[in-house]
Amino acid sequence: MPFPPTAASLARALTERDFIDPTAVQSAVLAPDVADRDLLVSAQTGSGKTVAFGLSIAATLLNGADKLGRADDPLALIVAPTRELALQVQRELMWLYRHIDARIVACVGGMDPRAEKHLLRAGCHVVVGTPGRLRDHLERSNLVVSGLKAVVLDEDDEMLDLGFREDLEFILETTPKGRRTLMFSATLPRDIIGLAKKYQNDAFRIEATGAARAHADIEYRAMRIAPQDSVHAVVNVVRFVDSPATLVFCNTRDGVRHLHATLIERGFSAVSLSGELGQHDRNHALQALRDGRARICVATDVAARGIDLPNLGLVIHADLPHDTETLQHRSGRTGRAGRKGVSVLLITPQHRRKAERLLGHANIKAAWVNPPTPDAIRQIDNQRLLESILSAEAGDADDLALAKQLLERRTAEDVAGALVRIYRARLPAPEDMVDTAIPGPREPRTGLASAVWFRLDLGRQRKADPKWLIPEICRQGGITKRAIGAIRIFDEETKFEIDAETADAFAAKVAKVTRGDIVITKSEPPAGGGHVRRTPSHHAKSRHADKTYWKPRAKGGRDDASERADRGKPRWAAKGKHAGRPGGLQKQQKPLKRDS
């Protein structure tokens, strides 16, 4: 489906960039029924939202004309969370608005505010900036917003996470009430919804992409490594995956400095990005990646926010991200606009469970693999050399004359051997890694010949643990723990197996439980992820056998006096040798509630 009708000058810019079919977010934002309306858009990174809101506000600014008039006070204001993202938006709009004679000014932290002041006072049509710098210009009366027709907040969730809520509210309260307000965010948490209700007028809500589509063009690999092999794994992955540009993420500035120095020492052309660098150094590093002088960028999450490199084919998580949103934003730097990409997570044994949780919660299916070996890297090097030589065009007359002189002095085999040595000398040597045979994600081990899966709406976020789940499952279903197989604990639910011979009787009994207990229902087998636990051994006494486990609070069947007498008492208790131990069982923090 082609782009909806736009001004001829905008259509010309799209054609020059080979934009033929719009993405999902672009189609939704440009639909006729949402024209001139406030928009609240949920769109994943890399979905083409910059072009989407650029075309949307352009229609508002042009108001039927084909070009903009003389630049004076700005007509549109675009707010982005980081310097890199703001500058990236400016670059995108410059080619999109090239033929409508738009003047676009960027106001970001780290740049000379006096130069920005002169640009603003000289007149412009669109201002792109970060919240803090835009507020500073507003307070100093350098930025006049009385003529604004549209305001765009890009990546709202990130701006709130970075603590810019007060600045955003100041900006929105300063701008005219009759403006269009477009909010774009990867997710729509409660804070974003509250901001939209306060500052938007009857906003049209768009959910342009789903979780599955967000990962469609990215191949995820969970790579098992030994703890001491993190740097070696980065080296071998970069050597094995043929990508014109690679982005490697670390969680700290110290990690960025160490890994960057190590890669430079190994012979890679690498740059770094972190919060300690000035804007000039950051721009220089990004330009080196764009023109091919550097192939690797080592960065922290904040510094890499908003980076858009057309030739970025590989993302490496040298340190695991802290949450699923960060995982998606990191990986979303590749696999953009229909191009394929690879995202590699380096996972040590102690971080395996965290990796499983991240992947499972993000609904990502990753291939669990071992790091590339030096032999595999040398083999693929040979294959690439053969392909490059066989596909090369014949040389001109000067090249052929020099080739003839070489063959007159040396044999063809000698010349070919020298070519191979020169080719290999340019490549950093692969690293030897420890072969630890680290296992992949654990599969459930049941010991049951056949089983039926059940679920309960209680997971890791509410401290679910087999130590007290097993007694409760047995009590509700009237079974012994011998009938319970694997237990898989997820963030918001738990799934477990019941022996097929007793599954029907178990299901009938738990269905009759209506008050005061956790709710158990039948379930499909889990697709993957989760924290896998085995039931205690049936032939040996459990080390927790002398404890009294969780007992649900009754909501009926007792008189009010006895209920009041129990209030304030801990709902966990320990007896026997564990009584009074500070490291023993703790009382439950939240009461369990059944589904309404």
C-alpha positions in Angstrom: 0.0 0.0 0.0 1.6 3.3 -1.0 1.8 6.4 1.1 -1.4 8.4 1.5 -1.6 11.6 -0.7 0.8 14.3 0.6 2.1 17.6 -0.7 4.1 17.2 -3.9 7.3 18.5 -2.3 7.0 15.9 0.5 6.2 13.1 -2.0 9.3 14.0 -3.9 11.5 13.7 -0.8 10.0 10.3 0.0 10.6 9.1 -3.6 14.2 10.3 -3.5 14.8 8.1 -0.4 13.0 5.1 -1.9 10.1 5.2 0.5 7.3 3.4 -1.3 5.2 1.5 1.3 4.5 3.0 4.7 5.2 1.2 7.9 2.3 0.3 10.3 2.8 3.4 12.4 3.0 5.7 9.4 -0.2 4.3 7.9 -2.0 4.7 11.2 -0.8 8.3 11.9 -1.5 9.4 8.3 -5.1 8.0 8.1 -7.7 10.6 7.0 -9.8 10.2 10.2 -6.9 11.3 12.5 -5.9 14.4 10.6 -5.4 17.4 12.8 -6.1 15.4 15.9 -4.0 15.0 19.0 -2.3 11.6 19.0 -1.1 9.1 21.6 1.0 6.6 19.8 2.6 3.4 21.0 5.3 2.4 18.5 8.5 0.4 18.9 11.9 1.9 18.1 12.8 1.5 14.4 9.2 1.5 13.2 9.6 4.7 11.2 7.8 7.1 13.7 10.1 10.1 12.9 8.8 10.1 9.3 5.3 9.4 10.6 5.1 12.5 12.8 7.1 14.5 10.4 4.5 14.0 7.7 1.6 14.4 10.1 2.7 17.8 11.4 3.9 18.9 7.9 0.2 18.8 6.8 -0.7 21.0 9.8 2.1 23.5 9.1 1.6 23.7 5.3 -2.2 24.0 5.6 -2.7 23.1 1.9 0.3 24.9 0.6 3.2 23.2 -1.1 6.0 25.2 0.7 6.4 27.1 3.9 6.7 30.8 4.1 9.5 33.0 5.5 11.0 31.6 8.7 10.0 33.6 11.8 8.8 32.3 15.1 8.7 28.4 15.2 5.6 26.6 14.1 6.5 23.2 15.5 8.4 22.0 18.6 9.8 18.4 18.9 11.1 17.2 22.3 13.4 14.2 22.6 15.1 12.6 25.7 18.7 12.7 24.5 21.1 14.8 22.4 21.7 11.9 20.0 18.0 11.3 19.4 17.3 15.0 19.0 20.1 15.4 16.4 18.9 12.2 14.7 15.4 13.7 14.4 16.8 16.9 13.0 18.7 15.0 10.3 15.6 13.0 9.4 13.4 16.1 9.1 16.0 17.9 7.0 15.8 15.5 4.1 12.0 15.1 4.6 11.4 18.9 4.6 14.1 19.7 2.0 11.7 20.7 -0.7 9.2 22.7 1.4 12.0 25.1 2.4 11.8 24.4 6.1 14.4 25.7 8.5 15.1 23.4 11.4 17.1 24.3 14.5 18.4 21.9 17.2 18.7 23.0 20.8 20.5 20.3 22.9 22.7 20.1 26.0 26.4 20.1 25.3 26.2 22.6 22.5 26.9 26.3 22.6 23.7 28.0 23.9 24.7 31.4 22.5 24.9 29.9 19.0 21.5 28.4 19.4 20.1 31.7 20.6 21.3 33.4 17.4 19.7 30.7 15.3 16.4 31.0 17.1 16.3 34.7 16.7 17.2 34.5 13.0 13.9 32.6 12.5 13.0 29.0 12.0 10.0 26.7 11.3 10.8 23.7 13.5 12.8 23.4 16.8 14.1 20.0 17.9 15.6 19.8 21.4 16.0 18.1 24.7 13.7 19.1 27.7 16.3 20.9 29.8 17.8 23.0 27.1 14.4 23.9 25.6 13.2 25.0 29.1 16.3 27.1 29.5 15.7 28.9 26.2 12.0 29.5 27.2 13.0 31.0 30.6 15.5 33.3 28.9 12.9 34.3 26.2 15.2 33.0 23.4 12.4 30.7 22.2 9.1 32.2 21.3 6.3 29.7 21.2 3.2 31.9 20.8 2.9 30.8 17.1 3.2 27.0 17.7 0.8 24.8 15.8 2.2 21.4 16.9 4.2 19.9 19.7 5.7 16.4 19.5 7.0 14.4 22.5 9.2 11.6 21.2 9.9 8.6 23.5 7.9 9.9 26.4 8.6 6.9 28.6 12.4 7.5 28.3 12.0 11.2 29.2 10.0 10.3 32.3 12.5 7.7 33.3 15.3 10.2 33.0 13.4 12.6 35.3 12.2 15.2 32.8 8.6 15.3 33.9 8.8 18.8 35.5 10.5 20.2 32.4 7.9 18.6 30.1 5.1 20.0 32.1 6.7 23.5 32.0 7.1 23.3 28.2 3.5 22.1 27.7 2.0 24.7 30.0 4.0 27.5 28.2 2.9 26.5 24.7 -0.5 27.7 23.2 -3.6 25.7 24.2 -4.8 25.3 20.7 -1.8 23.4 19.5 -1.7 19.8 18.2 0.0 17.5 20.7 1.5 14.2 19.5 3.0 11.8 22.0 5.1 8.8 20.9 6.2 6.1 23.3 7.4 2.5 23.1 5.1 1.7 26.0 2.2 3.5 27.6 2.6 3.3 31.4 0.3 5.1 33.8 2.4 8.2 33.9 2.2 8.7 30.2 -1.6 8.2 30.2 -1.8 10.8 33.0 0.3 13.3 31.0 -1.9 12.7 27.9 -5.1 13.3 29.8 -3.8 16.6 31.3 -2.2 18.1 28.2 -4.0 16.6 25.2 -7.5 17.3 23.8 -9.5 14.2 22.9 -6.4 12.3 21.8 -6.7 9.5 19.3 -4.9 6.4 20.7 -2.8 4.3 18.3 -1.1 1.0 19.0 0.9 0.6 15.8 3.1 -2.4 16.5 2.8 -5.6 18.6 5.5 -7.4 20.5 5.9 -10.1 17.8 6.4 -7.6 15.0 8.9 -5.6 17.0 11.3 -8.6 16.9 10.5 -9.9 13.4 13.7 -8.7 11.7 16.1 -9.4 14.6 17.7 -12.8 15.2 18.4 -13.3 18.9 21.3 -15.5 20.1 21.8 -16.3 23.7 25.5 -17.1 23.9 26.9 -19.2 26.8 30.3 -18.0 28.0 32.6 -18.5 31.0 32.8 -15.5 33.3 36.4 -14.6 32.3 35.6 -14.8 28.6 33.4 -11.7 28.1 35.9 -9.7 26.2 37.1 -12.7 24.2 33.5 -13.4 23.2 33.0 -9.9 21.9 36.1 -10.2 19.8 35.0 -13.6 18.3 31.4 -12.5 17.7 32.5 -9.4 15.8 35.0 -11.4 13.8 32.4 -14.1 13.0 29.4 -11.9 12.1 30.1 -9.9 9.0 28.5 -6.5 9.9 29.6 -3.1 8.5 28.8 -1.6 12.0 28.5 -3.1 15.4 27.1 -1.7 18.7 28.3 -3.2 22.0 26.5 -2.3 25.2 28.0 -2.1 28.6 26.1 -1.0 31.8 28.8 1.3 33.2 31.2 4.0 31.9 34.1 2.0 33.4 33.0 -1.0 31.3 32.9 1.1 28.2 36.4 2.4 28.8 37.9 -1.0 29.5 36.2 -2.8 26.5 37.0 0.0 24.1 40.7 0.0 25.1 40.8 -3.8 24.7 39.3 -3.7 21.2 41.7 -1.0 20.1 44.6 -3.1 21.5 43.3 -6.1 19.5 43.4 -4.1 16.2 39.8 -3.2 15.8 38.6 0.2 14.6 36.4 1.2 17.5 34.9 4.3 19.1 33.1 4.8 22.4 30.0 6.6 23.6 29.3 7.4 27.2 27.9 10.3 29.3 31.4 11.6 30.2 32.1 12.6 26.6 31.4 16.0 25.3 29.0 16.6 22.4 31.8 17.2 19.9 33.5 13.9 20.8 30.1 12.1 20.5 29.4 13.6 17.1 32.9 12.7 15.9 32.4 9.0 17.1 29.0 8.7 15.3 30.4 10.2 12.1 33.3 7.7 12.2 30.7 4.9 12.2 28.6 6.4 9.4 31.5 6.9 7.0 33.2 3.6 7.8 36.3 4.8 9.6 35.1 2.8 12.6 33.2 -0.5 12.7 32.5 -0.9 16.4 30.9 1.4 18.9 31.0 0.6 22.6 28.3 2.5 24.5 26.2 2.8 27.6 22.4 2.7 27.3 21.8 6.5 27.7 24.5 7.5 25.3 23.3 5.1 22.6 19.6 6.2 22.8 18.4 7.4 19.4 21.4 6.2 17.4 20.2 5.3 13.9 22.9 3.7 11.7 21.6 2.3 8.4 24.4 -0.3 8.2 24.2 -1.5 11.8 23.7 -5.2 11.6 24.9 -6.5 15.0 24.2 -5.6 18.6 26.1 -7.3 21.4 25.0 -7.1 25.0 28.4 -7.4 26.8 26.4 -6.8 30.0 22.9 -8.0 30.3 20.3 -5.2 30.4 18.4 -4.5 33.7 14.9 -4.9 32.2 13.0 -6.0 29.1 12.4 -2.4 27.9 16.2 -1.8 27.8 16.7 -5.1 26.0 14.2 -4.0 23.3 15.6 -0.5 22.9 19.2 -1.9 22.7 18.3 -4.6 20.1 16.1 -2.2 18.2 19.2 -0.3 17.0 19.4 -3.0 14.4 16.7 -4.7 12.3 15.2 -1.4 11.4 13.0 -0.4 8.4 12.9 -4.0 7.0 16.6 -4.7 7.3 17.8 -7.8 9.1 19.9 -7.7 12.3 21.5 -9.9 14.9 21.3 -9.3 18.7 23.7 -11.4 20.8 23.4 -11.7 24.6 26.6 -12.9 26.4 25.4 -15.0 29.3 27.6 -16.4 32.1 26.2 -19.3 34.4 25.3 -16.9 37.2 23.3 -14.7 34.9 21.4 -17.5 33.1 18.2 -17.2 35.1 18.1 -13.4 34.6 18.6 -13.9 30.9 15.7 -16.4 30.8 13.5 -14.0 32.6 14.3 -11.1 30.3 13.7 -13.2 27.1 10.6 -14.8 28.5 9.0 -11.6 29.6 9.8 -9.9 26.3 8.3 -12.9 24.4 11.6 -13.4 22.6 12.7 -16.8 21.3 16.5 -16.9 21.3 18.8 -19.6 19.9 21.1 -20.8 22.7 24.5 -21.2 21.1 28.2 -21.4 22.0 30.6 -18.6 21.0 32.4 -18.9 17.7 35.7 -20.9 17.9 38.9 -19.7 16.2 38.6 -22.6 13.7 35.1 -21.6 12.8 36.3 -18.0 12.3 39.2 -19.0 10.1 36.9 -21.1 8.0 34.5 -18.3 7.4 37.4 -16.0 6.7 38.5 -18.3 3.9 35.0 -18.4 2.5 34.7 -14.6 2.5 38.1 -14.3 0.8 37.1 -16.7 -2.0 33.8 -14.9 -2.5 35.3 -11.5 -2.7 38.0 -12.6 -5.2 35.6 -14.6 -7.4 33.0 -11.8 -7.5 35.6 -9.0 -8.1 35.5 -7.3 -11.5 38.4 -7.6 -13.9 41.0 -4.9 -13.4 41.8 -2.1 -15.9 44.8 -2.0 -18.2 47.2 -0.8 -15.5 46.0 -3.5 -13.1 46.5 -6.2 -15.7 49.9 -5.0 -16.6 51.1 -5.2 -13.0 49.5 -8.6 -12.6 51.5 -9.8 -15.7 54.8 -8.5 -14.1 54.0 -10.4 -10.9 53.4 -13.6 -12.8 56.6 -13.2 -14.7 58.6 -13.0 -11.5 56.7 -15.5 -9.3 54.4 -18.4 -9.8 50.6 -18.0 -9.6 50.6 -20.0 -6.4 53.2 -17.7 -4.8 51.1 -14.6 -5.8 47.9 -16.2 -4.5 49.6 -17.1 -1.2 50.8 -13.6 -0.7 47.3 -12.3 -1.3 46.0 -14.6 1.4 48.6 -13.5 3.9 47.9 -9.8 3.2 44.2 -10.4 3.6 44.7 -12.3 7.0 47.1 -9.7 8.3 44.4 -7.1 8.2 42.1 -9.1 10.5 42.5 -9.2 14.3 43.3 -12.7 15.6 40.4 -14.7 17.1 40.6 -15.5 20.8 40.8 -18.9 22.4 38.0 -19.4 24.9 37.3 -21.7 27.8 35.3 -24.8 26.9 33.1 -25.0 30.0 30.1 -26.9 28.5 27.7 -24.5 30.2 24.1 -25.8 29.8 21.4 -23.9 28.1 18.0 -23.1 29.5 16.8 -25.9 31.7 14.0 -28.1 30.5 11.4 -29.2 33.1 12.3 -32.6 34.5 9.2 -34.3 35.8 9.8 -38.0 36.3 6.1 -38.4 35.4 5.1 -40.7 32.5 2.4 -38.3 31.5 1.1 -35.1 33.0 -1.4 -32.3 32.7 -0.4 -28.6 33.1 -2.2 -26.3 35.5 -1.7 -22.6 36.4 -2.3 -20.1 39.2 -2.2 -16.3 39.0 0.7 -15.9 41.3 4.3 -15.4 40.2 7.8 -14.3 41.1 6.6 -10.7 41.6 4.6 -11.9 44.6 7.3 -14.1 46.0 6.0 -17.4 44.6 8.2 -20.3 45.8 7.7 -24.1 45.7 8.5 -24.3 49.4 4.9 -23.1 50.1 3.2 -23.6 46.8 3.5 -27.4 47.0 1.7 -27.7 50.3 -1.0 -25.3 49.1 -1.5 -27.2 45.8 -1.7 -30.5 47.8 -4.2 -29.0 50.2 -6.5 -27.6 47.5 -6.4 -30.6 45.3 -6.4 -33.4 47.9 -3.2 -34.9 46.5 0.3 -35.7 47.7 3.4 -34.1 46.4 4.2 -37.3 44.5 1.5 -36.3 41.9 3.3 -32.9 41.2 5.8 -32.7 38.5 7.7 -29.6 37.3 6.9 -26.2 38.6 7.7 -23.2 36.3 7.5 -19.8 37.9 7.1 -16.7 35.7 6.8 -13.0 36.7 3.0 -13.0 37.0 2.0 -16.6 37.0 3.1 -20.2 37.9 2.5 -23.3 35.9 2.9 -26.8 37.3 2.3 -30.5 36.2 -0.1 -32.9 37.8 0.1 -36.7 37.1 -2.4 -37.5 34.3 -4.0 -40.3 36.5 -5.1 -37.8 39.1 -5.5 -34.7 36.9 -9.3 -35.0 36.5 -10.0 -35.5 40.1 -7.6 -32.7 41.0 -9.3 -30.3 38.5 -12.7 -31.2 39.9 -11.7 -30.5 43.5 -9.9 -27.2 42.9 -12.9 -26.0 40.8 -15.0 -26.1 44.0 -12.7 -23.8 45.9 -14.3 -20.4 45.7 -13.2 -18.4 48.8 -10.0 -17.6 50.5 -7.5 -19.4 48.3 -5.3 -19.0 45.2 -7.2 -19.9 42.1 -6.0 -23.0 40.1 -7.1 -23.7 36.5 -6.0 -25.9 33.7 -3.4 -24.5 31.3 -1.4 -25.1 28.1 2.2 -26.2 28.5 4.5 -23.2 28.9 6.2 -22.1 25.7 9.6 -21.3 27.4 11.3 -19.2 30.0 10.3 -19.2 33.6 12.2 -20.3 36.7 12.1 -24.1 36.6 11.9 -25.8 40.0 11.8 -29.5 40.8 9.6 -30.9 43.5 11.4 -32.2 46.6 12.6 -35.8 46.5 10.0 -38.4 47.3 12.6 -40.7 48.9 14.4 -38.3 51.2 13.1 -36.0 53.8 13.0 -32.4 52.6 15.2 -30.0 54.5 12.1 -27.8 55.0 10.0 -30.7 56.3 9.9 -29.3 59.9 8.4 -26.0 58.8 4.8 -24.8 58.7 4.2 -23.2 55.3 1.9 -20.5 54.2 -1.7 -20.7 55.3 -4.2 -18.5 53.4 -6.3 -16.1 55.4 -9.9 -17.2 55.6 -12.5 -14.9 54.1 -15.4 -16.8 55.4 -16.5 -19.5 57.8 -15.1 -17.8 61.0 -16.7 -15.4 63.3 -15.5 -11.7 63.3 -13.9 -11.9 66.8 -11.5 -14.7 65.8 -10.8 -12.9 62.5 -9.9 -9.7 64.4 -7.8 -11.6 66.9 -5.6 -12.9 64.1 -5.0 -9.5 62.5 -1.4 -8.3 62.7 0.0 -11.8 63.2 2.7 -13.0 60.8 1.3 -15.4 58.2 4.5 -17.3 58.0 5.8 -19.3 61.0 8.7 -21.5 61.7 9.1 -24.2 64.3 11.6 -26.8 65.3 15.2 -26.0 64.7 14.3 -23.0 62.5 12.3 -21.2 65.2 13.5 -17.6 65.9 16.3 -17.7 63.3 16.8 -14.3 61.6 17.4 -16.0 58.3 14.3 -18.2 58.5 11.0 -17.8 56.7 9.6 -14.3 56.6 6.1 -13.2 56.8 4.3 -12.6 53.5 4.4 -9.0 52.3 1.1 -9.0 50.3 -2.1 -10.9 50.9 -3.1 -13.2 48.1 -6.3 -12.4 46.1 -8.4 -14.6 43.9 -9.6 -13.4 40.5 -12.8 -11.6 40.6 
